[in-house]
Amino acid sequence: MLTGKHIIGFQQKSTTSDTFQATDPQTGKLLPTHFAEGSAADVNAAVELARNCFDKYRNAPHSKRAAFLEAIADEILALGDALIQRAMQETGLPKPASPANAAEQWDS
């Protein structure tokens, strides 16, 4: 589900009340979700968290890094059609064959 907030660390937040909306390029209509504009504070918080995690991640065994990235991929694929539909609305691109087929292409 789209909330329009930034995910910084494990928290969804926005430090500004300024928002924007995506536009469907095929219709010119605004899409319903309002997204928070990022502030310097948001960027600084994300950079600080990334900086604090970088050495631990860099020094982790390749198998742990791979598992981490695969977990992220699984979460993205679990969004299924909702993510695909939104991407289609924002880009005007056609629907791909299927998310399962896309995942299979990367597994081979």
C-alpha beads as a LAMMPS data file, in Angstrom:
LAMMPS data file: protein, C-alpha beads

108 atoms
107 bonds

1 atom types
1 bond types

-500.0 500.0 xlo xhi
-500.0 500.0 ylo yhi
-500.0 500.0 zlo zhi

Masses

1 110.0

Atoms # bond

1 1 1 0.000 0.000 0.000
2 1 1 1.338 3.415 -0.902
3 1 1 1.468 5.825 2.000
4 1 1 3.413 8.597 0.338
5 1 1 5.865 8.752 3.226
6 1 1 9.572 8.086 3.167
7 1 1 10.910 4.926 4.786
8 1 1 13.976 5.940 6.755
9 1 1 15.359 3.136 8.863
10 1 1 12.307 1.184 9.892
11 1 1 9.989 4.179 10.132
12 1 1 7.608 5.755 7.666
13 1 1 7.775 9.494 8.086
14 1 1 7.913 12.887 6.494
15 1 1 9.348 16.010 8.055
16 1 1 7.500 18.403 5.775
17 1 1 3.863 18.949 4.929
18 1 1 4.724 19.660 1.276
19 1 1 3.508 16.936 -1.091
20 1 1 3.288 16.132 -4.775
21 1 1 1.262 13.721 -6.901
22 1 1 2.241 11.606 -9.884
23 1 1 0.440 12.146 -13.184
24 1 1 -0.864 9.400 -15.456
25 1 1 0.845 10.261 -18.772
26 1 1 -1.923 8.613 -20.802
27 1 1 -4.754 10.653 -19.268
28 1 1 -2.974 13.668 -17.795
29 1 1 -4.878 13.087 -14.534
30 1 1 -3.278 13.236 -11.105
31 1 1 -3.013 9.898 -9.310
32 1 1 -4.559 9.761 -5.834
33 1 1 -1.562 9.258 -3.530
34 1 1 0.142 12.376 -2.178
35 1 1 3.894 11.860 -1.727
36 1 1 5.912 13.759 0.846
37 1 1 8.621 15.975 -0.532
38 1 1 11.988 15.098 0.948
39 1 1 13.642 17.657 3.170
40 1 1 17.299 18.130 4.002
41 1 1 16.516 16.543 7.382
42 1 1 15.088 13.445 5.653
43 1 1 18.175 13.128 3.455
44 1 1 20.555 13.646 6.379
45 1 1 18.752 11.013 8.476
46 1 1 18.880 8.467 5.640
47 1 1 22.554 9.180 4.927
48 1 1 23.484 8.873 8.602
49 1 1 21.725 5.512 8.914
50 1 1 23.369 4.260 5.719
51 1 1 26.774 5.442 6.897
52 1 1 26.318 3.626 10.219
53 1 1 25.359 0.363 8.468
54 1 1 27.835 0.394 5.609
55 1 1 30.854 -1.256 7.249
56 1 1 28.746 -4.005 8.805
57 1 1 27.141 -4.748 5.432
58 1 1 30.421 -4.513 3.521
59 1 1 32.107 -6.944 5.924
60 1 1 29.219 -9.434 5.922
61 1 1 29.800 -12.708 4.058
62 1 1 28.576 -12.713 0.467
63 1 1 25.953 -15.312 1.379
64 1 1 24.405 -12.952 3.964
65 1 1 24.422 -10.034 1.536
66 1 1 22.800 -12.230 -1.118
67 1 1 20.131 -13.367 1.358
68 1 1 19.467 -9.729 2.290
69 1 1 19.011 -8.721 -1.363
70 1 1 16.843 -11.769 -2.063
71 1 1 14.611 -10.846 0.894
72 1 1 14.174 -7.375 -0.599
73 1 1 13.321 -8.910 -3.979
74 1 1 10.776 -11.225 -2.326
75 1 1 9.071 -8.248 -0.650
76 1 1 8.895 -6.385 -3.962
77 1 1 7.460 -9.433 -5.753
78 1 1 4.942 -9.921 -2.921
79 1 1 3.429 -6.534 -3.818
80 1 1 2.327 -8.204 -7.047
81 1 1 -0.215 -6.498 -9.255
82 1 1 -0.569 -3.418 -7.029
83 1 1 3.012 -2.391 -7.770
84 1 1 2.707 -3.257 -11.459
85 1 1 -0.555 -1.331 -11.837
86 1 1 0.928 1.741 -10.172
87 1 1 4.057 1.588 -12.332
88 1 1 1.861 1.361 -15.409
89 1 1 -0.180 4.373 -14.264
90 1 1 2.934 6.464 -13.609
91 1 1 4.811 5.533 -16.789
92 1 1 2.189 4.686 -19.395
93 1 1 4.063 1.449 -20.111
94 1 1 2.171 -1.803 -20.832
95 1 1 1.852 -4.618 -18.325
96 1 1 4.728 -7.134 -18.427
97 1 1 4.008 -10.824 -19.063
98 1 1 3.911 -11.686 -15.323
99 1 1 5.949 -11.017 -12.187
100 1 1 6.584 -14.747 -11.811
101 1 1 8.130 -14.892 -15.273
102 1 1 10.314 -11.894 -14.470
103 1 1 11.573 -13.604 -11.312
104 1 1 12.257 -16.820 -13.227
105 1 1 14.369 -14.916 -15.739
106 1 1 16.680 -13.750 -12.939
107 1 1 16.869 -17.211 -11.341
108 1 1 18.340 -18.811 -14.470

Bonds

1 1 1 2
2 1 2 3
3 1 3 4
4 1 4 5
5 1 5 6
6 1 6 7
7 1 7 8
8 1 8 9
9 1 9 10
10 1 10 11
11 1 11 12
12 1 12 13
13 1 13 14
14 1 14 15
15 1 15 16
16 1 16 17
17 1 17 18
18 1 18 19
19 1 19 20
20 1 20 21
21 1 21 22
22 1 22 23
23 1 23 24
24 1 24 25
25 1 25 26
26 1 26 27
27 1 27 28
28 1 28 29
29 1 29 30
30 1 30 31
31 1 31 32
32 1 32 33
33 1 33 34
34 1 34 35
35 1 35 36
36 1 36 37
37 1 37 38
38 1 38 39
39 1 39 40
40 1 40 41
41 1 41 42
42 1 42 43
43 1 43 44
44 1 44 45
45 1 45 46
46 1 46 47
47 1 47 48
48 1 48 49
49 1 49 50
50 1 50 51
51 1 51 52
52 1 52 53
53 1 53 54
54 1 54 55
55 1 55 56
56 1 56 57
57 1 57 58
58 1 58 59
59 1 59 60
60 1 60 61
61 1 61 62
62 1 62 63
63 1 63 64
64 1 64 65
65 1 65 66
66 1 66 67
67 1 67 68
68 1 68 69
69 1 69 70
70 1 70 71
71 1 71 72
72 1 72 73
73 1 73 74
74 1 74 75
75 1 75 76
76 1 76 77
77 1 77 78
78 1 78 79
79 1 79 80
80 1 80 81
81 1 81 82
82 1 82 83
83 1 83 84
84 1 84 85
85 1 85 86
86 1 86 87
87 1 87 88
88 1 88 89
89 1 89 90
90 1 90 91
91 1 91 92
92 1 92 93
93 1 93 94
94 1 94 95
95 1 95 96
96 1 96 97
97 1 97 98
98 1 98 99
99 1 99 100
100 1 100 101
101 1 101 102
102 1 102 103
103 1 103 104
104 1 104 105
105 1 105 106
106 1 106 107
107 1 107 108
